[in-house]
């Protein structure tokens, strides 16, 4: 149910305050220690951030996508490592259950995901299957009332903290493509499941990824999301559709933070006897960043509204993910340029954001995959018209 | 026990306040407004007392324009139980506010009223004291700690150069200082639930209070602009300037 404007405004205002008063001052510490403090995570739980997208009937806020992207946009003002703490519960970790789960699965997990008691992680990528997700090799062999999982998942966000994983595994070994894939809810303490050490990454310190290894890991057959084999890839694609708008909103939020930092620096920093913001070449960079960020925000807000209206926005979601994450890459690059030497120094937040945003063009579908999705949809529509 | 918490809608503390070009007041159109921070501390204290089981009901009150309801909603989201809005488009002065609050106290019979010690817009620091006087109740201003006893309250007050601990009989008026507590962020689920909590609407006429202003603002000025500093070459020059230009030593 959509919120009335006053309530939404108050919600956004609270998130904005939390981000600027509590999170921004801790950005450098979180990056240096590669850890989000536990008491801060508790504050995030109390604030209700884990339940943004989980229906109200299961204890979440049940935000529409239009509302969710506005909240996420506010969260973009700070390091994406903070969002990562609850990001998988809002997005890819929980949405499989929200969209396609059985009533029992929803009742068992969604209330605990909404409060943040349990962290959910999404395990699709493998050492040999990234963009070509349909070729994944993790197998799930039926054995009585269980499935037995074997395989390795790679770069799994929040794996070290997860209580449950949404795991994509091949239930039909005769079907090499996407149709042989099913989605499972796998609990962290299932025998045969192990999580590797934290990966060392270029950026987003404080957010953790790791391998998840399944060795004869037994999972009850009742844990197939939706209760039907072979639907896993469809579930994954639905999850990623909504996730693309979420990613777009994060990129837009970070872009606005970088623009704000850039403008303030341009006013302050003097060269040749005046603030560098008075030089037209610097102005051009500021103007380009502002224009692109505005276009991107408008795209995401339009696509989110159409998603809420029930339109199929698969193409638009890919357009948003592609444009916004490439856009924030350019904005971050210009921010480094405007800051000059200071932009390269770890003393300022710019170089950290520059590294952080690089990931946005890669995960949840690379820019190239988005291009392919967009173009294939275009060609299919044209052929069918 | 019942508590009444008046909350004022003021210009947000992050906003850089500007004087209107004609000098009649400060610019408030298209300016972000929020709850007076000292009132937020009052709401937090009330909600904590309620959570500790010492208070049954917390009523948030705001007086003024229609948008004051948003301020009441914030208090409800933080944990107040219900709201009362006294609608008025008149610029309400501290005495008018105190009289309206007195009328509400008589209707609601709270045993404790906690107010912010002052509002960050006009910095009057009068309403709590006036309300105590009008009601003939004890008052403990600038509280940094409140401990409820049996029919009494022990309050630690921040005074110049130290702290003062006093015991007052209930019902009483307390005003908050900055260090009383650190207000919570209203949780997002509670913000959504606050919409369902009731807000009564009244007018000054319903309460039989004349709110006609008694003061007239003649002029509002910006503080003088700070001038740029200068670098001095030596200690001798600094001492000379302090003596002869600034005349401070």
Interface residues (C-beta under 8 A of the other chain):
Chain A: X3 X4 X6 X7 X10 X11 X13 X14 X15 X17 X18 X43 X46 X47 X48 X49 X51 X52 X56 X61
Chain B: X34 X70 X73 X74 X77 X184 X185 X186 X187 X188 X189 X190 X191 X192 X194 X195
